[in-house]
Amino acid sequence: MTRKTHPVAALYAQEYEAGQLSRREFLSRATMLGVSATAAYSMIGLTMPAPAHAQAMRGGTLRVNMETKALKDPRLWDWTEYANFCRGWLDYLTQFNRDGTVTGALCESWEANEDATQYTLHLRQGVSWNNGDPFTASDVAFNLERWADSTVEGNSMATRVGALQDADTNQLAEGAVVVVDDHTLQLNLQRPDIAIMAALSDYPAALVHTSYTGGDPSENPVGTGAYLPVHNEVGVLQVLERNPDHDYWREGGWLDRIEFIDLGTDMAAVLASADAEDIDLTYRTDSDYVAAFDSIGWTSTEAVTANTLAVRFNQNSAPFDNRDVRRALQMAVDNSTILQLGIGGLGLLGENHHVCPIHPEYAELPPLQADPEGAMALLSEAGHADTVFELISLDTEWQSNTCSAVAAQMRDAGMTVERRIMPGATFWNGWTEYPFSATEWGPRPLGVQVLALAYKSGVPWNESGFANAEFDALLDQAMAVADADARREIMTRIQQIMQEEGVMIQPYWRSVFNHSNGRFANVDVHPFYEIAVHDIHMIG
């Protein structure tokens, strides 16, 4: 079957040839419109590179250090560690790759109409669940209905598929999902959304079987993946083993066993474990430990990402309901200094608007200038010169260092700041409620995606309490524009609003790293710390 290439993808190819787009930008934009990665490469005269890895061999055990969390309904997941364990048996419709492309997984291909209001999804055939049931379009419709239900507290997937929602019922709109046949669905959106296929690769979008009724998915692990959970001890160890009774739908599932070992957040403990040969792979290596892991002979990989730390103000809590207070605290901080002190300069400078230079619609604004004297004057005018500000952070070293550097600059400006450093088990219990705290945000392929997840009025992950009608309207407008250059014109004002309203101090964009002992292939760090459990194999 020959599928029509989206007209905007051809425009992107012309912009690439004219030197207006990087290869990464072109690939990211084209694949989200349904162009396959192979076709996207060919549109610009290139051949898609084949992975240069050693011949895969079956068998072996991989030991990864990673925090192990108490499992819950995937649509409620708020951290990638949940997904890395459950990826053993739960698959996704699409995949966000290291090169910026979004490609098909259980959804083999898709097409979008010109205004991004209708998508046709072609599902992979010959796939079965591990209980023997065939994987069909009805299974996907079941998941879309679950995802679109924003009456479920904490369901962030409702934000990602909001264009399929009925605004009155806050559930899936009638006719929004049409099962055409066993392997074809049509999505009829209530408004344009150029990001929806990328959103279906996000970690809470794991596909569950129609028998799933909520709770811990490992208790009845029906999935399409090659592994099964055999041990789930939160805070200690989670284990996957290859399922000998299930034929995986693609090449993969090479390992016999994968162990996720919880060593906490202290990178010194992880380093000691690596040096003692008790683990094979780090889930992540914090920037201030990269050299230390290099020194023990481990192999590092790096990805430049839109991963960041948002030191945000909760506008539902006084005095952060006062814009002048928020702006004053921003003005006291020099982001370039925090980039150096927080993560040793291993990243890009942030601009307090949560849109990264690697996002295709990023708009360049005038550089920010720190003004400690002006900051204190503005704070005094707002009546908060003597207010004590408490800044809360995780005990993870790079986050703690970053927040301590922010606090030091505020103190240098004349402000009174206290620090509270919390372990993850405590911090995440109330992360959306703290008045002044820092949260790590993972990358998404498009800038509009993270803005919709984190800053649109009333969405579950809006920890800043930011609510701005102009911002919301412009964001909806931007989500309807497939041409990234045209979307950038809208994004200019969106980014300005974020800065003017003093939503957060966002000092940098992090490069991310991991390390391995060299015994396994396909363990390169992913921008979102995804562990490719089905692709990893031992090197013979």
VEXTORMI-259527 format. One record per residue (C-alpha): x, y, z; residue in one letter. Coordinates in steps of 0.1 Angstrom, whole numbers, plus 5000, padded with zeros to 4 digits. Example, Ala and Ser with C-alpha at 12.3 -4.5 7.8 and 13.67 -1.06 7.14 Angstrom:
VEXTORMI-259527
512349555078A513749895071S
END
This chain:
VEXTORMI-259527
500050005000M501450344990T500850615016R500750985008K503551185023T502351485044H502851805023P504551975053V507251705054A508251795018A508552155029L510852045058Y513051855033A513452175012Q514352365044E516952105052Y518452125017E518552505021A520552475054G517652605075Q517252285095L519652045110S519251675102R517951605137R515351875134E514251745100F513951385111L512051485143S509551695124R508951455095A508451135115T505851295138M503751355107L503750985099G506750965076V508750655084S512350695095A513550525064T511550745041A512551055060A516250975055Y515650915018S513751245014M517151425021I519251185001G520550975029L520250605039T519050525074M522050405094P521950045106A522949985142P526649895144A526449645171H527949295176A525948995166Q523248935192A523448625214M520848485236R521248445274G522848635303G521748855331T521949235331L522249415364R521149785364V521150025393N517750195393M515350315420E512450065423T509050215428K505650075440A503750015408L500450165399K498150225369D500450325340P498350625331R499250755366L503050705362W505051015370D508550885366W510450675341T511550405365E508050265365Y508150225327A511650065325N510549765347F507149735330C508649765295R509449395299G505849305292W504049625283L504749785248D503950115232Y502350245200L505250465191T508850505201Q510850825207F514450755196N517850895204R518151075171D514951265177G512651055154T509350915165V508850585149T506250305150G506250025175A502849845179L501550115156C503450025124E502650345106S500150635105W499050925084E497751275094A495551495074N496851845065E495352025095D496251745121A492651675130T492551325118Q495051045121Y494850695106T496750435126L497950105110H498649855137L501249585134R499849245124Q500648905139G501149035174V499648855204S499248915241W501148665263N497748505273N497248405237G494748685227D495448855194P496449225196F493849435177T492449785172A489849725199S492749695224D494050035214V490550185216A490250045251F493450225261N492550545244L489250555263E491150505296R493750765287W491151025278A489351005312D490551315331S488051235359T490650995372V492951195396E496551205385G495851075349N498351285330S497551085298M494351285296A496551595289T498451415262R495251295244V493151605253G492251665217A490151335218L488251455248Q484651585252D485051915270A481751865289D482351505301T486151505304N486151165287Q486651025252L484451215228A481851025208E483250925174G486851035184A488150685180V486750465152V487850105148V488050055110V489149695111D491149465134D494349655125H493250005116T491950295138L490950645129Q491450925154L489051215149N490351505170L488251775185Q490952025177R494252005158P497251835176D500551785158I502051625189A499651335196I501751055180M504851165198A502751185230A501850815226L505550725230S505650895264D506250655293Y502750655309P501350545275A502050175280A499349955265L497449735289V495149435281H491349485282T491349265313S493349525333Y491249695359T493849915376G496549885403G499849715401D500249575365P502749315377S500049125396E498449005364N501249075338P499349045305V501349215278G502849185244T506549205255G509048915258A509548925296Y507648865328L508149015363P509348755387V510348975417H509049315428N510549425461E510149805462V513249985473G515349675469V515049475437L512849425406Q513449135382V512349045347L512848705332E512348605295R508948445290N509548105274P505948055264D505448375244H506748455209D507748815208Y506449015178W509849145167R513549055170E514549105206G514248975241G517748845241W518548825278L517548555303D517148795332R517249175340I517749285376E516949645386F518949695419I517949995441D521050155454L519250485463G520250825450T523750845463D526050825433M528950735455A527250415464A526550335427V530150405419L531350165447A528949895434S530249935398A533849915410D533049595429A531449455397E528049425414D526249595385I526749615348D524949935338L523950265354T520450385348Y521950735348R525250885357T525051235372D527351485356S529551535386D530351155386Y531151115349V534851145353A534850905383A533150635363F535450695334D538350645358S537350285367I537350195330G533650195324W532250305290T530150625290S527450745266T525951095263E522851255249A522151625245V518651665257T515751885268A516151745303N516052015329T515452125365L512652365371A513052565403V509452665403R507152885424F503752755433N501353035425Q498652875447N500852955478S501653295491A503753495485P504253325451F500853445440D502553785437N504253815403R506654075416D507953835442V508453565415R510253805392R512453935420A513653585428L514353525391Q516253845388M518553745417A519853445399V522453425371D521553105352N525053075336S526553055371T524052785381I524852585350L528552575361Q527952515398L524952275394G526152045367I529752155359G528652325327G527551995310L524552135292G522952435276L521852765292L518252785303G516053095298E513253045323N510552935297H511052555294H511552555256V514852405246C517052515217P516852165203I513052185201H512052265165P509852555174E512252725198Y512253095195A515453295203E514753575228L517153845241P519553705268P518453725304L520353955327Q520753895364A520054205385D520554135422P520054505433E516954545411G515754205425A515954325461M514354655453A511454485436L511054245465L510954535489S508254715469E506254395470A506454405508G508554085512H512054215519A512054025552D510253715540T512053385547V511953165516F512352785519E513752615489L513052235488I514951985467S515651615464L518851485480D520151375445T523551555444E523151755412W519751875422Q520851965457S523852145444N521852335419T519252455445C521952545470S523652755443A520252925436V519852985473A523353135476A522753385449Q519453485465M521253545497R523953745479D521153975467A520054025503G517253775506M516753525534T516653165522V516452835540E517152495524R515252175529R516751855513I514451555511M514951185501P512951085471G510550865491A509351175509T509751435482F507551265456W504651225480N503851595477G505851725447W502951925432T502152105465E505452255477Y505452635477P509052665463F510852355451S512752195422A511551925399T513451735372E511551735339W512351485312G512651575275P509851555249R510351575211P508351905208L508352215230G504552235230V504351895245Q506051975278V504252315280L500852135277A501851885303L503252125329A501852475324Y498352455309K495652565333S494452285356G496351995341V497451725367P501151795364W500852175367N502952205398E503552575394S499752665396G500352875365F497052975349A497053225320N494253255295A496553405268E499153135272F496452855270D494953005239A498353045222L499352695231L496152555216D496952755185Q500552625183A499452265187M497452315154A500452425134V502552155117A505052385102D507552445130A508652785115D505152915116A504752755151R507852945162R506153275156E503453175181I506053025205M507853365207T504953515226R504453195246I508053205258Q507753575266Q504653515288I506553245307M509353495314Q507153785322E504953595346E508053465365G506853095364V510252945374M513952965375I515152725348Q518852755347P519952495322Y519352205299W521251885309R523351655289S522651305303V525051015307F525250655317N528050405320H528450035315S531149775319N531349705282G529749355283R526449455267F525249615235A522449865230N522850025264V523450385251D521750645273V518350755260H517351125263P514551015287F516550735304Y514550465286E516250125290I515749925258A515149595276V514249405245H517249515225D520049475250I522249165246H525549035257M528649085236I530248755228G
END
